[in-house]
Amino acid sequence: MNPSFRETVNAICQKDSRYLPEAYVFLVEALDVTVKSVLKDNPEHSCKHVTGKELLEGIRAHALAEFGPMTHTVFSEWGVRTTLDFGKIVFNLVEAGRLGKTETDSIEDFRDVFSFKDVFLKPFELKHDPDDEQETSQKDLS
């Protein structure tokens, strides 16, 4: 009998507890969205395989759509702190027979593709406007 995806993820998490099961579920959801997007944008793309970089771009877009400014916090809660962590999740699923890979796919495809701080935190930081500070100081003097 073929185990369910949830059973597979639970077994992976018992062996490798770095990442919560939710990270695996999210990754597969993001993979599905990414494959559909790649096929839509490039109908000549003949297979359902995407590169590590394409998957990470899909993860970025899907995460921001799902979690917005909470993305960094959610990923941290799941144990995911870098793009390489998503690569490790992918390869855990490959090892478990849940995802496939080509001969050219490597865990290194996921190393330092983008900074979580730059992508998931900086866009949501409040911008400091010195003019606002000056106006506030002048109001305090009146």
Secondary structure, 3 states (H helix, E strand, C coil): CCCCHHHHHHHHHHHCCCCCHHHHHHHHHHHHHHHHHHHHHCCCCCCCCCCHHHHHHHHHHHHHHHHHHHHHHHHHHHCCCCHHHHHHHHHHHHHCCCCCCCCCCCHHHHCCCCCHHHHHHHHHCCCCCHHHHHHHHHHHHC
